Amino acid sequence: MWNVKPLDFNLDLYKKLAKTAFPNLDKLILYGFGEPFVNPNLREMIRVARRYLPKDGEILINTNGSLLESKVADKLLTEIGVGSISFSIDTIEASKFEYIRRGSKPKAVWKNLHYVARIKDRVVEDFRLGVEIVMMRSNYNELPDLISKLAHEGVDYIVVSHLIPYSDELYGDIAYTTVSRRPFEIARSALKLRPYLILDATVDLLKTTYGFNHRSEASKILRKIWDEAEKEGYWINLPLIINSIDHFKFLSEVERVLDKSLKISREYGVELKIPTVYPESNMRICPYIDKDAAFIRADGMVTPCLEFAYTHPEYINGHKKIVYEVVFGNVWRENLNDIWCKDDYVSFRDVRRRISETVPWCGDCPYSATGCFFVKTNETDCYINRYGCNECLYSAGIAQCNI
């Protein structure tokens, strides 16, 4: 269950933040889990931001596009001034569009996108038009055509992110794996024996325990791949690999589609940021820490990122996880800079600046798929870090933030 109720950001609180915090910002991003244009004060909020941000400070808005009609777009782009607007568009097909973005109106979204693209050259300040796409099993094969269409519309950049599954049903629609590529490649030699591999190795262990000196072919292969993985600094999540072998075959097609999409974007000169399909556990980066960013909820609570903003379920690595909110302060009562400098928040950021060294990656750990205590919630990890980022899809480049 999500512990959140729909709420508009209070304008008085926003103005207080603008005076004290905005002069020190490089970028202000006006979106979260909701639709920013539902807030009746949005245009005033942008005016206030433009007044208090540095001259080169950027304002970015992400929207589903349904409410960004021509009159609104004219005011934002030609009168007030914003640095970037990105539309959320996941598919070309109208019926699928309505299913994925429930409540949206595909015709209105495309009409509004077309209008913004048409007037963006009249904007005095630099303006970039973007689109954010969530890629899933159900729409991944549309990506090349969608990018081609968006390029013809005049889009400047496109950000593609994988789906973060908040339900068991959505978990079946993912187009990625949490297993690092190298451990999977090392484990390939064992897959031909997958019906018996773990069983035979367990039987061998029991025989050794009772004094029998016997090792099956499965046990030898298992020892070999573990030794090879350890030499390269990896663990191998064999239970997840064995149970997902058909999914790995599908991922080859996903990578082909992403490669094709990159070629199309280069032909049109459109900036395209694509996600990884296989994470690299030794090269993780927290995008919020990397950009010195924080997330402020509509109720004034300061959280380190969008993922930790609200308590919610998540389905990952073949299991359900409860992600609890992580809050470091409340700007109703405290100054944002004071919250940023709190010891526990500073420590939180310091640990994640070297996340590949200081935070484990459970996608490559066999215990994550077999009931490990440390993956049931985000309260801690097996390195005893408070607040676990050990299964964060953003740090692995699987999910992507437009920040």
LOVO-846868 format. One record per residue (C-alpha): residue in one letter; chain; y, x negated, z negated. Coordinates in Angstrom, 1 decimal, always signed. Each point is the difference from the previous one (the first is absolute). Example, Ala and Ser with C-alpha at 12.3 -4.5 7.8 and 13.67 -1.06 7.14 Angstrom:
> A,A,-4.5,-12.3,-7.8
> S,A,+3.4,-1.4,+0.7
***
This chain:
> M,A,+0.0,+0.0,+0.0
> W,A,+3.5,-1.2,+0.8
> N,A,+2.4,+0.1,-3.0
> V,A,+3.1,+0.9,+2.0
> K,A,+2.1,+3.0,+0.7
> P,A,+2.4,+0.3,+3.0
> L,A,+3.4,-1.2,-1.1
> D,A,+3.3,-1.0,+1.7
> F,A,+1.6,-3.2,-1.1
> N,A,+3.0,+0.9,-2.3
> L,A,+3.3,-0.8,+1.7
> D,A,+1.8,-1.0,-3.2
> L,A,-2.8,-2.5,-0.8
> Y,A,+0.1,-1.2,+3.5
> K,A,+3.7,-0.7,-0.2
> K,A,-0.4,-1.9,-3.3
> L,A,-2.6,-2.2,+1.7
> A,A,+2.2,-0.5,+3.0
> K,A,+2.8,-1.4,-2.1
> T,A,-2.1,-2.3,-2.0
> A,A,-2.9,-1.1,+2.3
> F,A,+0.9,+0.6,+3.6
> P,A,+2.5,-2.9,+0.4
> N,A,-3.0,-2.4,-0.6
> L,A,-2.4,+1.6,+2.5
> D,A,-0.9,-1.3,+3.5
> K,A,-1.7,+3.3,+0.9
> L,A,-0.2,+3.6,-1.4
> I,A,-3.0,+2.0,+1.1
> L,A,+0.3,+3.8,-0.4
> Y,A,-3.5,+1.3,+0.0
> G,A,-3.1,+0.4,-2.1
> F,A,-2.8,+2.5,+0.0
> G,A,+2.3,+2.9,+1.0
> E,A,+2.3,+0.8,+2.9
> P,A,+3.6,-1.4,-0.6
> F,A,+1.7,+2.6,+2.2
> V,A,-1.1,+2.7,-2.3
> N,A,+2.5,-1.3,-2.6
> P,A,+3.2,+1.9,+0.6
> N,A,+2.0,-3.0,-1.2
> L,A,-1.5,-2.5,+2.4
> R,A,+3.1,-0.4,+2.2
> E,A,+2.2,-0.5,-3.1
> M,A,-2.5,-2.5,-1.4
> I,A,+0.2,-2.0,+3.3
> R,A,+3.9,+0.1,-0.1
> V,A,-0.1,-1.3,-3.6
> A,A,-2.5,-2.8,+0.9
> R,A,+2.2,-1.1,+2.9
> R,A,+2.9,-0.2,-2.4
> Y,A,-1.7,-2.2,-2.6
> L,A,-2.5,-2.1,+2.0
> P,A,+1.1,-3.4,+1.3
> K,A,+1.5,+0.1,+3.5
> D,A,-3.3,-1.2,+1.5
> G,A,-2.1,+2.1,-2.2
> E,A,-2.6,+2.2,+1.8
> I,A,-0.8,+3.6,-0.5
> L,A,-3.5,+1.1,+1.1
> I,A,-1.3,+3.5,+0.1
> N,A,-3.6,+1.1,+0.8
> T,A,-0.4,+3.6,+1.0
> N,A,-2.6,+2.4,+1.5
> G,A,+2.8,+0.8,+2.5
> S,A,-0.2,+3.8,-0.3
> L,A,+3.5,+0.4,-1.5
> L,A,+1.8,-2.8,+1.8
> E,A,+1.7,+2.3,+2.5
> S,A,+2.8,-1.2,+2.3
> K,A,+2.9,+1.0,-2.2
> V,A,-1.5,-1.9,-2.9
> A,A,-0.8,-3.0,+2.1
> D,A,+3.5,-0.1,+1.4
> K,A,+1.5,-0.2,-3.5
> L,A,-2.4,-2.6,-1.2
> L,A,+0.2,-2.3,+2.9
> T,A,+3.5,+0.3,+1.3
> E,A,+2.0,+1.0,-3.1
> I,A,-1.7,-1.4,-3.1
> G,A,-2.2,-2.7,+1.3
> V,A,-3.6,-0.9,-0.8
> G,A,-1.9,-3.1,+0.9
> S,A,-3.3,+1.6,+0.9
> I,A,-1.8,+3.3,+0.2
> S,A,-3.8,+0.1,+0.4
> F,A,-2.0,+3.1,+1.0
> S,A,-3.5,+0.7,-1.2
> I,A,-2.1,+0.7,+3.1
> D,A,-3.8,-0.5,+0.0
> T,A,-1.1,+1.7,+3.2
> I,A,+1.0,+1.4,+3.4
> E,A,-2.1,+3.1,-0.3
> A,A,+1.9,+2.9,-1.4
> S,A,-2.9,+1.7,-1.8
> K,A,-1.1,-3.3,-1.6
> F,A,+3.6,-0.7,-0.9
> E,A,+0.3,+3.3,-1.9
> Y,A,-3.3,-0.7,-1.8
> I,A,+0.9,-3.5,-1.1
> R,A,+3.6,+0.8,-0.9
> R,A,-0.4,+3.4,-1.4
> G,A,+3.1,+2.2,+0.2
> S,A,+1.5,-2.2,+2.8
> K,A,+1.2,+1.3,+3.4
> P,A,-1.1,-2.5,+2.7
> K,A,+2.4,+1.3,+2.6
> A,A,+3.0,-0.3,-2.3
> V,A,-1.0,-3.5,-1.1
> W,A,-0.3,-1.3,+3.6
> K,A,+3.3,+1.8,+0.9
> N,A,+1.8,-1.6,-2.9
> L,A,-1.5,-3.5,+0.7
> H,A,+1.1,+0.3,+3.6
> Y,A,+3.6,+0.9,-1.0
> V,A,+0.3,-2.9,-2.5
> A,A,-1.3,-2.4,+2.7
> R,A,+2.6,+1.4,+2.4
> I,A,+3.0,-0.4,-2.3
> K,A,-0.9,-3.3,-1.7
> D,A,+1.8,-2.1,+2.5
> R,A,+3.2,+1.7,-0.9
> V,A,-0.2,-1.2,-3.6
> V,A,+2.6,-2.7,-0.8
> E,A,-2.1,-1.8,-2.5
> D,A,-3.5,-1.3,+0.7
> F,A,-2.6,+2.8,-0.2
> R,A,-3.7,-0.1,+0.4
> L,A,-2.2,+3.0,+0.7
> G,A,-3.6,-0.3,-1.3
> V,A,-3.2,+1.9,-0.3
> E,A,-2.7,-0.3,-2.7
> I,A,-3.6,+0.8,+1.0
> V,A,-2.9,+0.6,-2.4
> M,A,-3.2,-1.1,+1.8
> M,A,-3.3,+1.7,-0.7
> R,A,-3.4,+0.6,+1.6
> S,A,+1.3,+3.3,+1.3
> N,A,+3.0,-1.5,+1.9
> Y,A,-0.5,-3.8,+0.5
> N,A,-1.0,+0.3,+3.7
> E,A,+3.4,+1.7,+0.7
> L,A,+2.0,-3.0,-1.1
> P,A,+0.5,-1.7,+3.4
> D,A,+1.2,+3.2,+1.6
> L,A,+2.2,+0.9,-3.0
> I,A,+1.6,-3.4,+0.1
> S,A,+0.6,+0.3,+3.7
> K,A,+1.7,+3.4,-0.5
> L,A,+2.1,-1.2,-2.8
> A,A,+1.1,-3.1,+2.0
> H,A,+1.2,+2.4,+2.8
> E,A,+1.9,+2.0,-2.6
> G,A,+2.0,-3.1,-0.9
> V,A,-1.5,-0.9,-3.4
> D,A,+0.9,-3.5,-1.3
> Y,A,-2.9,-0.6,-2.4
> I,A,-3.3,+1.6,-1.0
> V,A,-1.8,-0.6,-3.3
> V,A,-3.7,+0.9,-0.1
> S,A,-1.8,+0.4,-3.3
> H,A,-3.5,+0.9,-1.0
> L,A,-0.7,+3.1,-2.0
> I,A,+0.0,-0.1,-3.8
> P,A,-2.7,+2.6,-0.9
> Y,A,+1.0,+2.2,-2.9
> S,A,-3.1,+2.1,+0.4
> D,A,-3.7,-0.5,+0.7
> E,A,+0.6,+1.9,+3.3
> L,A,+2.7,-2.4,+1.1
> Y,A,-2.2,-3.0,-0.9
> G,A,-2.3,+1.0,+2.8
> D,A,+2.9,-0.3,+2.5
> I,A,+0.9,-3.7,-0.7
> A,A,+0.1,-2.5,+2.9
> Y,A,-0.3,-3.3,-2.1
> T,A,-2.1,-1.7,-2.6
> T,A,+0.9,-1.7,-3.3
> V,A,-2.5,-2.8,+0.7
> S,A,+1.6,-3.2,+1.2
> R,A,-1.0,-1.1,+3.5
> R,A,-1.6,-3.3,-1.0
> P,A,-2.3,+1.4,-2.6
> F,A,-1.1,+2.6,+2.5
> E,A,-0.7,-2.7,+2.6
> I,A,-2.0,-2.0,-2.5
> A,A,-2.0,+3.1,-0.9
> R,A,-1.0,+0.9,+3.5
> S,A,-3.2,-2.1,-0.2
> A,A,-1.2,+2.3,-2.8
> L,A,+0.6,+3.3,+1.7
> K,A,-3.2,+0.0,+2.0
> L,A,-1.9,+0.2,-3.3
> R,A,+2.4,+2.5,-1.6
> P,A,-2.6,+2.7,-0.9
> Y,A,-1.8,-2.5,-2.2
> L,A,+2.5,-2.7,-0.8
> I,A,+1.2,+0.9,-3.5
> L,A,-3.4,+1.5,-1.0
> D,A,-1.9,-3.1,+0.9
> A,A,+2.5,-2.3,-1.7
> T,A,-0.2,+2.2,-3.2
> V,A,-3.8,-0.2,+0.1
> D,A,+0.1,-3.8,+0.4
> L,A,+2.3,-0.2,-3.0
> L,A,-2.5,+2.0,-2.1
> K,A,-2.9,-2.2,+1.2
> T,A,+1.9,-3.1,-1.0
> T,A,+0.8,+1.5,-3.4
> Y,A,-3.8,+0.6,-0.6
> G,A,-1.0,-3.5,+1.1
> F,A,-0.8,+0.5,+3.7
> N,A,+1.4,-2.6,+2.4
> H,A,+0.6,+2.1,+3.1
> R,A,+2.9,+0.5,+2.3
> S,A,+0.0,+2.5,+2.9
> E,A,+1.9,-0.5,+3.3
> A,A,+2.6,+2.5,-1.2
> S,A,+0.6,-1.9,-3.2
> K,A,+0.4,-3.3,+1.9
> I,A,+2.5,+1.6,+2.4
> L,A,+2.0,+1.5,-2.8
> R,A,+0.2,-3.3,-1.8
> K,A,+1.1,-1.7,+3.2
> I,A,+2.8,+2.4,+0.8
> W,A,+1.3,-0.1,-3.6
> D,A,+0.0,-3.8,+0.0
> E,A,+1.9,-0.1,+3.3
> A,A,+2.6,+2.6,-1.3
> E,A,+0.6,-1.8,-3.2
> K,A,+0.7,-3.3,+1.9
> E,A,+2.8,+1.8,+1.8
> G,A,+1.4,+1.7,-3.1
> Y,A,-1.4,+3.5,+0.5
> W,A,-2.3,+2.5,-1.6
> I,A,-2.0,+2.5,+2.1
> N,A,+0.0,+3.7,-0.6
> L,A,-3.5,+0.5,+1.4
> P,A,-0.6,+3.5,-1.2
> L,A,+3.1,+1.2,+1.8
> I,A,-0.8,-2.0,+3.1
> I,A,-3.6,+1.4,+0.2
> N,A,+1.1,+3.6,-0.6
> S,A,+2.8,-0.3,+2.6
> I,A,-1.8,-1.7,+2.9
> D,A,+0.8,+2.8,+2.5
> H,A,+3.6,-0.1,-1.1
> F,A,+0.3,-3.7,+0.8
> K,A,-1.2,+0.7,+3.6
> F,A,+2.8,+2.6,+0.3
> L,A,+2.6,-2.6,-1.3
> S,A,-0.5,-2.1,+3.2
> E,A,+1.3,+2.9,+2.0
> V,A,+2.9,+0.4,-2.3
> E,A,+1.0,-3.6,+0.5
> R,A,-0.3,+0.4,+3.7
> V,A,+2.4,+2.9,-0.1
> L,A,+2.5,-1.9,-2.2
> D,A,-0.1,-3.0,+2.4
> K,A,+0.7,+2.4,+2.9
> S,A,+2.9,+1.5,-1.9
> L,A,+1.5,-3.4,-0.6
> K,A,-0.1,-0.8,+3.7
> I,A,+1.7,+3.3,+0.9
> S,A,+2.8,-0.6,-2.6
> R,A,+0.7,-3.4,+1.4
> E,A,+0.2,+1.3,+3.5
> Y,A,+2.7,+2.5,-1.2
> G,A,+1.8,-2.3,-2.4
> V,A,-0.7,+2.2,-3.0
> E,A,-0.6,-1.7,-3.3
> L,A,-3.4,+1.0,-1.3
> K,A,-1.4,-0.7,-3.4
> I,A,-3.7,+0.7,-0.3
> P,A,-2.3,-0.1,-3.0
> T,A,-3.0,-2.1,-0.6
> V,A,-3.5,+1.5,+0.4
> Y,A,-1.7,-2.6,-2.1
> P,A,+2.1,-1.3,-3.0
> E,A,+0.3,-3.7,-0.8
> S,A,-0.5,-0.2,-3.7
> N,A,+1.5,-3.5,-0.2
> M,A,+3.2,+1.0,+1.8
> R,A,+1.2,+3.1,-1.8
> I,A,+3.8,+0.6,-0.5
> C,A,+1.6,+2.8,-2.0
> P,A,+2.7,+1.4,+2.3
> Y,A,+2.1,+1.3,-2.9
> I,A,-0.1,-3.3,-1.8
> D,A,+0.6,-1.9,+3.3
> K,A,+3.2,+2.1,+0.6
> D,A,+1.1,+0.2,-3.6
> A,A,-0.2,+3.8,+0.2
> A,A,-0.5,+2.7,-2.5
> F,A,-0.6,+3.8,+0.2
> I,A,+2.1,+2.5,-1.9
> R,A,-1.4,+3.4,-0.4
> A,A,+2.1,+3.2,+0.3
> D,A,-0.2,+0.3,-3.8
> G,A,+1.5,-3.4,-0.5
> M,A,-3.2,-1.9,-0.9
> V,A,-0.2,-3.6,+1.4
> T,A,-3.4,-1.0,+1.3
> P,A,-1.0,-3.2,+1.8
> C,A,-1.2,+1.7,+3.2
> L,A,-0.8,+3.3,+1.7
> E,A,-3.7,-0.2,-0.8
> F,A,+0.7,-0.3,-3.8
> A,A,+2.7,+2.7,+0.0
> Y,A,-2.3,+2.9,-1.0
> T,A,-3.4,+0.5,-1.5
> H,A,-2.5,+1.0,+2.7
> P,A,-3.5,-0.4,+1.3
> E,A,-1.0,-2.5,+2.7
> Y,A,-3.3,-0.6,+1.8
> I,A,-0.7,-3.6,+0.8
> N,A,-2.9,-2.4,+0.3
> G,A,-2.5,+2.9,-0.2
> H,A,+1.3,+1.3,-3.3
> K,A,+2.7,+2.2,-1.6
> K,A,+2.8,-1.6,-1.9
> I,A,+2.7,+1.4,-2.2
> V,A,+3.3,-1.7,+0.6
> Y,A,+2.3,+0.5,-3.0
> E,A,+3.8,-0.1,+0.3
> V,A,+1.6,-3.3,-1.0
> V,A,+3.6,+0.4,-1.3
> F,A,+2.3,-2.7,-1.2
> G,A,+3.1,+2.0,-0.9
> N,A,+2.2,+3.0,+0.6
> V,A,+3.4,-0.3,+1.7
> W,A,+1.2,+3.1,-1.8
> R,A,+0.1,-2.1,-3.2
> E,A,+0.0,-3.6,+1.2
> N,A,+1.8,-2.2,+2.4
> L,A,-2.2,-0.9,+3.1
> N,A,+0.7,-3.7,-0.4
> D,A,-1.1,+0.1,-3.6
> I,A,-3.3,+1.7,+1.0
> W,A,-0.5,-2.6,+2.8
> C,A,+0.3,-2.8,-2.6
> K,A,-2.3,+1.4,-2.6
> D,A,-2.7,-2.5,-1.1
> D,A,-2.9,+2.2,+1.0
> Y,A,+1.5,+0.8,+3.5
> V,A,+0.8,-3.7,+0.6
> S,A,-3.6,-0.9,-1.0
> F,A,-1.4,+2.7,+2.2
> R,A,+1.9,-1.5,+3.0
> D,A,-0.8,-3.6,-0.8
> V,A,-3.8,+0.7,+0.0
> R,A,+0.2,+1.8,+3.4
> R,A,+2.1,-2.7,+1.7
> R,A,-3.3,-2.0,+0.2
> I,A,-2.2,+3.1,+0.3
> S,A,-2.8,-1.7,+1.9
> E,A,-0.4,-2.5,-2.9
> T,A,+0.8,+2.2,-3.0
> V,A,-1.5,+3.4,+0.9
> P,A,-3.6,+0.6,+1.1
> W,A,-0.9,+1.8,+3.2
> C,A,-2.7,+2.5,-0.7
> G,A,-0.8,+0.8,+3.7
> D,A,-2.1,-3.2,+0.0
> C,A,-1.6,+0.6,-3.4
> P,A,-3.5,+1.6,-0.2
> Y,A,+0.8,+1.5,-3.3
> S,A,+2.9,+2.2,+1.4
> A,A,-2.5,+2.1,+1.9
> T,A,-2.5,+0.3,-3.0
> G,A,+2.0,+1.5,-2.8
> C,A,+2.2,-2.9,-1.3
> F,A,+2.2,+1.0,-2.9
> F,A,+3.0,-1.8,+1.5
> V,A,+0.3,+2.1,+3.1
> K,A,-0.1,+3.4,-1.7
> T,A,+3.8,-0.1,-0.6
> N,A,+2.9,-2.4,+0.6
> E,A,+0.5,-0.6,-3.8
> T,A,-1.3,-3.6,+0.2
> D,A,-2.1,-2.3,+2.2
> C,A,-2.8,-2.5,-0.8
> Y,A,+2.6,-2.8,-0.3
> I,A,+1.4,+2.1,-2.8
> N,A,+3.3,+0.6,+1.8
> R,A,+1.7,+3.1,-1.3
> Y,A,+0.3,+2.5,+2.9
> G,A,-2.6,-0.8,+2.6
> C,A,+1.0,-0.7,+3.6
> N,A,-3.5,-1.1,+0.7
> E,A,-0.6,+2.7,+2.7
> C,A,+3.5,+0.3,+1.3
> L,A,-0.1,+0.8,+3.7
> Y,A,+3.6,-1.0,+0.5
> S,A,-0.6,-3.6,-1.3
> A,A,-2.8,-0.4,+2.5
> G,A,+2.0,+1.2,+3.0
> I,A,-2.1,+3.1,+0.5
> A,A,+2.7,+2.4,-1.1
> Q,A,+3.5,-0.9,+1.1
> C,A,+3.4,+0.8,-1.5
> N,A,+3.2,+0.3,+2.1
> I,A,+2.1,-2.0,-2.5
***
